[in-house]
Amino acid sequence: MQRARCYLLGESAVVLELEPPVQLATQKRIWRLTQRLADVPDVVEAIPGMNNITVVLRDPHSLALDAIERLQRWWEESEALEPESRTIEIPVLYGKTAGPDLGLVAEHCRMTEKQVVELHASIDYVVWFLGFQPGFPYLGGMPEALATPRRAEPRVRVPGGSVAIGGAQTGIYPLETPGGWNLIGRTDLALFNPRLPEPVLLRPGDTLRFVPRKEGVC
C-alpha cells in the first residue's frame, strides 16, 4: 500500500497526499473515500485529486486534528470504487489552426504529425479526476512516447475545446482560458454546459477515446 501523509491546508481544510507513483488502483480508492466523506456531517466538501484528496471542514478550528487522524484511518480501511464507467468518444480535428502545436509535439517526440495523431487516438483513456476548470478531465493512460514539456510561455488565450498535451498528460480545455499545454487539436463537443441538468459531460471513471476527424468547423 502506498504511504500517505495528512496535513492542514489553509484554515479550513486537510489534505491526504499519497507518495508516487500515480496508479489507477489508488485513484479508485480515492473515489471510494470521496464517496464515504460525502455522508460525514462535519465535511463541507471532499475534492478528489491525482494521488490526493482535499477535505473542507465545517468547523476546522475544533475538528482539524481529529480529521487528520480519521482521514488517515479511513484511507487505510478504504477499498476501490468501481464506478459505472461510460465510454465516450471525443471527435477531434487535429493539427493546423485547431492544433497549432502538433508539429512541435511531433518534433519533440521524433515522430511525424500523423504518427502523433494515430498514437494519441489509439488509447482508451480513463478520467481520473476533474479540475482546473469545470469539466476539465485529467486523463490516465497517455503513452510515455507522447510526453512533451509544457510551453515555456503560456498562451493568453486557449480556445474552448482544445485538446492538449502537458508533460506526461493529455486533456481538454472546456472553456477559453490562458494555458501552457501544447495544443494538438480541437473538439466541438461541449464538456461543460451550465444550462443542462448535468452541466459537466465527463465523470471520474469514464473511459474516453479520441476520434480523429478529417474535416470540420474547428
C-alpha positions in Angstrom: 0.0 0.0 0.0 1.3 3.5 -0.9 2.2 5.6 2.1 0.0 8.6 2.8 0.6 11.8 4.8 -2.1 14.2 6.1 -1.6 17.9 6.7 -3.5 21.1 7.1 -4.3 23.3 4.1 -5.0 26.9 5.0 -7.6 27.5 7.7 -10.4 25.2 6.6 -9.2 22.0 5.0 -7.0 19.0 5.4 -5.2 17.0 2.7 -4.4 13.4 2.4 -1.5 13.0 -0.1 0.0 9.8 -1.4 3.5 9.1 -2.4 4.2 8.5 -6.2 3.6 6.8 -8.5 0.1 7.6 -9.6 -1.9 4.4 -10.2 -5.4 3.7 -11.3 -6.0 1.3 -8.4 -5.1 4.0 -5.9 -7.3 6.5 -7.7 -10.2 4.1 -7.3 -9.6 4.1 -3.6 -9.6 7.9 -3.6 -13.0 7.8 -5.4 -14.4 5.5 -2.7 -13.1 7.7 0.1 -14.6 10.7 -1.6 -17.9 8.9 -1.7 -17.7 8.0 2.0 -16.8 11.6 3.1 -19.9 12.9 1.3 -22.0 11.5 4.2 -20.0 12.9 7.0 -21.8 15.9 8.7 -18.6 17.7 9.6 -17.4 17.7 6.0 -18.4 20.6 3.6 -16.8 19.1 0.5 -14.4 16.3 -0.4 -12.4 17.1 -3.5 -10.5 14.2 -5.2 -7.2 15.0 -7.0 -4.5 12.9 -8.5 -2.9 10.9 -5.7 -4.6 13.2 -3.1 -7.9 14.3 -1.6 -8.7 17.6 0.0 -11.4 17.8 2.7 -13.1 21.1 3.5 -14.3 21.1 7.1 -17.4 22.8 8.6 -15.6 23.7 11.9 -11.9 23.5 11.2 -10.7 25.1 14.4 -12.0 22.3 16.6 -12.0 19.4 14.1 -8.8 19.7 12.1 -6.6 17.4 14.2 -9.3 14.8 14.6 -10.0 15.0 10.9 -6.3 14.2 10.1 -6.4 11.2 12.3 -9.7 9.9 10.9 -8.7 10.6 7.3 -5.6 8.6 7.8 -7.5 5.7 9.3 -10.3 5.8 6.7 -7.7 5.7 3.9 -6.1 2.6 5.4 -9.6 1.0 5.5 -10.7 2.2 2.1 -11.4 -0.1 -0.8 -11.5 0.5 -4.5 -14.6 2.0 -6.1 -15.6 0.6 -9.5 -17.8 3.4 -10.8 -20.4 2.9 -13.5 -18.0 3.6 -16.4 -19.3 5.1 -19.6 -17.3 5.0 -22.9 -17.4 8.5 -24.5 -15.9 9.3 -27.9 -14.4 12.8 -28.4 -14.3 13.8 -32.1 -11.1 15.8 -32.7 -9.8 17.9 -35.6 -6.1 17.5 -35.3 -3.4 20.0 -36.4 -3.4 23.2 -38.4 -5.4 26.1 -36.8 -7.2 23.6 -34.5 -3.9 22.2 -33.2 -1.1 24.7 -33.8 1.4 22.8 -31.6 1.1 19.4 -33.3 4.3 20.0 -35.2 6.2 20.9 -32.1 5.0 17.8 -30.3 5.9 15.6 -33.3 9.4 17.2 -33.4 10.0 16.7 -29.7 8.8 13.1 -29.8 10.7 12.3 -33.0 7.6 11.3 -34.9 5.6 12.6 -37.8 2.4 14.5 -37.1 0.4 11.6 -38.5 2.2 9.2 -36.0 1.4 11.5 -33.1 -2.3 11.6 -34.1 -2.5 7.9 -34.6 -0.9 7.1 -31.2 -2.8 9.7 -29.3 -6.1 8.4 -30.7 -5.3 4.7 -30.2 -5.7 4.7 -26.4 -8.6 4.2 -24.1 -8.0 6.9 -21.5 -9.6 6.9 -18.0 -10.9 10.1 -16.4 -9.0 10.2 -13.1 -10.5 13.5 -11.8 -11.9 16.8 -12.9 -10.3 20.1 -12.0 -8.7 23.4 -13.1 -12.0 24.3 -15.0 -15.5 22.9 -14.8 -15.3 19.7 -16.7 -11.6 19.7 -17.4 -10.6 16.0 -17.4 -7.2 14.8 -16.2 -6.7 11.6 -18.1 -4.7 8.5 -17.3 -3.1 6.3 -19.9 -1.2 8.6 -22.3 1.8 6.8 -23.8 5.1 8.0 -22.5 6.3 8.4 -26.1 4.0 11.5 -26.4 5.1 13.3 -23.2 6.1 16.8 -24.1 7.1 19.7 -21.8 4.6 22.5 -21.3 5.2 25.7 -23.3 7.9 28.0 -21.9 5.5 30.9 -22.5 1.8 30.1 -21.8 -0.8 31.4 -24.2 -3.1 34.2 -23.1 -6.0 32.6 -24.9 -6.6 28.9 -25.4 -9.9 28.2 -27.2 -12.5 26.1 -25.5 -12.5 22.5 -26.8 -8.7 22.5 -27.3 -7.1 19.0 -26.9 -3.7 19.4 -25.5 -0.6 17.6 -24.1 1.2 19.0 -21.0 4.1 16.9 -19.7 3.0 13.3 -19.3 -0.7 14.1 -19.5 -3.3 14.9 -22.1 -6.6 16.8 -21.5 -9.3 19.0 -23.0 -9.9 22.7 -22.2 -13.7 23.0 -21.8 -13.7 26.8 -21.8 -11.5 29.6 -23.2 -8.7 30.3 -20.8 -4.9 31.1 -20.6 -2.9 27.9 -20.7 0.5 26.4 -21.2 -0.2 23.0 -22.6 0.6 22.1 -26.2 -2.5 22.3 -28.4 -2.7 19.4 -30.9 -6.4 19.5 -31.8 -9.9 20.7 -31.0 -13.3 19.2 -30.5 -16.8 20.8 -31.0 -18.2 18.5 -28.2 -19.2 20.6 -25.2 -17.6 19.4 -22.0 -19.4 22.0 -19.9 -22.8 23.5 -20.4 -24.4 25.3 -17.4 -27.8 25.1 -19.0 -28.1 21.4 -18.7 -29.3 19.5 -15.6 -25.9 17.8 -15.6 -23.6 20.6 -16.8 -20.4 18.5 -16.9 -20.2 15.8 -19.6 -17.5 13.6 -18.0 -17.2 11.8 -14.7 -14.3 10.2 -12.9 -14.0 6.6 -14.0 -15.3 7.3 -17.5 -13.4 5.8 -20.5 -12.6 8.3 -23.2 -11.4 7.8 -26.7 -10.3 10.5 -29.2 -11.7 10.0 -32.7 -9.8 11.9 -35.5 -11.9 14.0 -37.9 -10.7 14.6 -41.4 -12.6 17.9 -41.7 -14.9 20.1 -39.7 -15.8 23.5 -38.4 -12.9 23.7 -35.8 
